[in-house]
Amino acid sequence: MAKSEKTSAAVAKIASKAMKDPSSLSAKEIKSLAASALTQVEDKPKKKAVKKKAAKKKAVTKKAAAKKAAKKKAVKKKVAKKKATKKKSK
């Protein structure tokens, strides 16, 4: 919403008509009245849930990568242990 936004004379006339006899408004008049009212309302701030979702997804991805790395490390240790055992037995 800009600070310079003001209700036009036409919309003010429709609003006055609505206050006197609400059933006398046409669908077009109701839409223009609603549109004018909505443009004069303060803008809604963006939801923080989107940021939280992205952070959560990032954390899950990091956890998965950490698990994968740990698994690889364990496999490498096993392989190294087997090789060391084979060398000792020879």
Buried (B, 14 or more C-beta within 10 A) or exposed (E): EEEEEEBEEEBEEBBEBBEEEEEEBEEEBEEBBEEBEEEEEEEEEEEEEEEEEEEEEEEEEEEEEEEEEEEEEEEEEEEEEEEEEEEEEE
